[in-house]
Amino acid sequence: MEKQHTRNPSSDSSPSPAELHRTDADVEDDSVKQLGECSSLYLSLQDCLVNTNRNWKQCQKEVQALKACSDHKRMKQ
């Protein structure tokens, strides 16, 4: 006789996707601050990627804006 395993969602110890996202945001916070004037463009890119299920092709406007900001910032140094 085969033993059936049932999962009780309330006893599952793995974090929810929302908890994982929150943890990622906390870790990345210092990195985003280091981007300075380009940080809002980086966050816009992240939002686009989340909204398009990580489809980079649909986020090229944001990618190019972040690249231009980064290039401009590098030239000022």
N, C-alpha and C positions, 0 to 999 in steps of 0.2 A: 504494500500500500504506500502510495506516494504522499509525502507530507506537503500540504499546501502552505505557502507563506503568504500572509496578508500584511499589508503595510498600513500602519496607522499614521496618517499625515501629521498628527499632533506630536508623535514621538520621534519623527524624523529629525535628525540633528543637523542636516545640511542647511546652509543658509538660503534664504529666498533670493531670487534675482535682484529684488530691490535692495536687500542687505548687501549683496555683492557690489552693486553699483555704488551704494553709499560709501562702502569701504574704499573702492577705487577712487572716488572723488576726494576723499580725505587724504589719501596717499598722494594724489596728483596735485593737491592744492599748492604745495610749495613749488612744484615744477611750473605750474601755471603762473604763479607770481613772478617767477624768474623771467618769463616771457615779456614782462612789462607791457609796453604799448600794444603788443601783438596778442596779449592774452584773450581779449574779447573775440578776436578772429579764430583763435584756437578753440575756444568754447563753442563758437558758431559751427565750426567744423565737426566737433564732437556731437553737437545736437543734430546736425545733418546726418551723420553716420548712424546715430540711434534711430532717427526717423525713417531712414531708407534701408534699414536692416544691413548696415555696413556696406552699402553699395557706393564705392569710391567714384564710380563714373557719374553718378548723380550729384556728387558733391564737389565737382571740379571747380566751380566758382569759389567755394570756400577754400579749397586747397590752393588755388592760385592767389587768392587774397592773402592768405597766411604766408605763402612763399614770397610775395612782393614785400610784405611788411618785414619779414625776416631779412631779406636782401637789403632793404633800405636801412634797417637798423645796423646791419653789419657794415655798410658803407659809411655810416656816420661815425664809426669808432675809429 
